[in-house]
Amino acid sequence: QVQLVDSGGGLVQDGDSLRLSCAVSGITFFSSYYVGWFRQAPGKEREFVSAIHWTGSSTYYTDSVKGRFTISRDDAKKTVYLQMNSLKPEDTAVYYCAASVLGRGVPRSTKNVDYWGQGTQVTVSS
């Protein structure tokens, strides 16, 4: 079955960087999927952060992370990365890797997600 294993979270200072990784397995046709990231802060709903079509041809970001976060994928390693620079305290959340079938469109909503990772905590202190 499809499995997403996300990692790379941690405790950092305001302005620091982190790179999250999402190892994907169990997918036969990777080009038929979007893979991306959501995050959920305490007391808030899970929100879209970024996504990439597996071919790398298209990337998507929520406005609050544009210019700071970069999503990419390594096809050989079947891994998607989220490079997070200039982190802010408001970026503090559990970050979840997510995958959706191409036909559902870009997974900007949790309703469009078919598979989830287990989550990794990112904490940015001021």
Salt bridges, closest charged atoms under 4 A:
GLU47 OE2 - ARG39 NE 2.72
ASP63 OD1 - LYS66 NZ 3.06
ASP75 OD1 - LYS78 NZ 3.54
ASP91 OD1 - ARG39 NH1 2.95
ASP91 OD2 - ARG68 NH1 2.74
ASP114 OD1 - ARG104 NE 2.75
